[in-house]
Every structure is written in C-alpha cells, then in structure tokens.
C-alpha cells in the first residue's frame, strides 16, 4: 500500500494534519507526490540535514527498540494463543506490542507517546478490572 495513503488513513484521518513532519531524507518522503500532498494540506516539508545527531538519534533509538521487539516476536514465533487457547494470526501480538510501546515511558521525551500525542495515557484492559 502506498505510504502516503497509509499516512492519510492512519494519521491525518484520526489525528488531523500535523504542523510539520521532519524526515531523514528517505526517498519515500521526498517524492513529488509527498511534496504535492504537503502543499494540498498547506504544510511545509521539512527534511533533516544529513547526519544531524539530535534528530537522527531520536529516530534511530525508536527504530532500534521496534527492531528488538520484532526480533523477539519472530524468535518465539508469531502464533499467539489467548488464555482460552484460541489461536490468532501474527497481527494480535503486534497490536499488543503497539499498545505497550505507545504507553511506555520513552527516554527521548520523558513521556509516553500516547501522553505526548493525546495528553492522556490509555488504560490497559486489565486496568478496567478494578
């Protein structure tokens, strides 16, 4: 699926248009289509300078964490069984990892991604049991 369409469906449609996006010169985000998309939504396309340590460090740390999580998931197999023994495809654990990652404290910001984005921390299903 096209990167821009994924961005539109998952970010703009749910959160609105960001003030700006800083990317690391990835050709996917510097294409003519993305440039036109930014113009359509009246936003500036910001590209980090090559080897910009502060910007690169924040992104690379996140990629390292996600990569580590993915390696562990694949090492143990993507089959997932819940407490009742039902088997799910590989999507279920990824969604749980996404929730855990987005609600965990991040050393780069000092806050969780959910808190930064939404202003509040989503509750885990187990927290509703009380």
N, C-alpha and C positions, 0 to 999 in steps of 0.2 A: 504494500500500500504506500502511496506517496507520502513523504514526510510532511509536506505542508498540510495535506488533508488530515493526517493524524494530529498535527498541532492544532488545526482548526477545531476538530471534533472533541479533542480531549482538554484543550487549554482555553481557547477563546470561547467555545460554546458553554463551558462550565464556569469559567472564572472571569471572562471579559478579556479585553485587549491589554496586554502589558504595556507599561510606559516605554520600555525598551528591552531588547534582548541583546546580550553580549555573547558572541560565539567565538570559537577558536579557529576561524578561517577554514572550517570544514566546507568543502565544495557544495555539499547538500544545502548549506545555509547561505551561500553567497551566489547562488544561481540567479538567473534573470527572473525566474518565477517568484523566488522569495523576495527579491527586490521589489517586484511589482506588488506582491502581497503586502509588504510593509507600506508601500505607497497607498494602497487601497484603504488600509486601516489608519492611515496618517501617523505612522510611527517611523522612527529612524532605525536603520540597520546599523548596529554598532559591532565592529569587528575588533577583537583584541589585537594588540601589537604582537608580533612574533616573539615568543619566549618571554612573555610578560609573567614574571614569577608569581605575583599575587593572584591574578586571575587563573592562571594555569594550575596553581597549587590547589585552589578550591575545587576546581572541576576534577582534577586528577585524583584527589583524595576520595571524592564521591565515586568515581569510576572504579577505584581500587576496592572500595567497600562492596559495591554491587558485584564486581567480578568475583570477589571472595565468596559472597553469598551464592552466586550461581555455581561456582565450582563445587561448593559443599552440597548443594541440591543435587547436582548431577552425579556426584560421587556416591551418594546414598540412593540414587535412582529417583525418578520423577513420579513413580506411582505413589499415591497418597491414600491412606485409609483413615477414616474418621473413627471416633470412639465406638461406633456401632459396626465397624467393619466394612462400610461401603467404600468402594474404590473410586477415585476420581482421576481425571487426567492431570497433566502437569500444570494446568492453569491455577488450580486451587492453592497449592503451596506458594506460587508466585504472588497471588493476591494477598496471602497472609504475610509474606515477606515484605510486600509493598506497605501494608499497614504498619508492620513493626518498624520498618525503616523510617517511614514518614512521621511516626510518633516518638522516635528515639531522639535523645539529645545529640546534637551534632557539634563536634569540636570547632568547626569553622565559624559557626554562627552563635554558638552558645545556647541555641534553642532547637526545638524540633521543627521539621519542615512544615508540618501542619500548623504549628503555632505561628510561624512566620507568615504563612500564606493566608490562613483563615482567622488567626487571632485567638484560637482555642484548640485544645487537644482533644481529638476524638476519643471516645471511650472504647475499650476492647469489649467484646461480647461478654467475657467473664465478669467485667465490672458492673454489668447490669443485674447480676445475680443477687446482689445485696438488697 
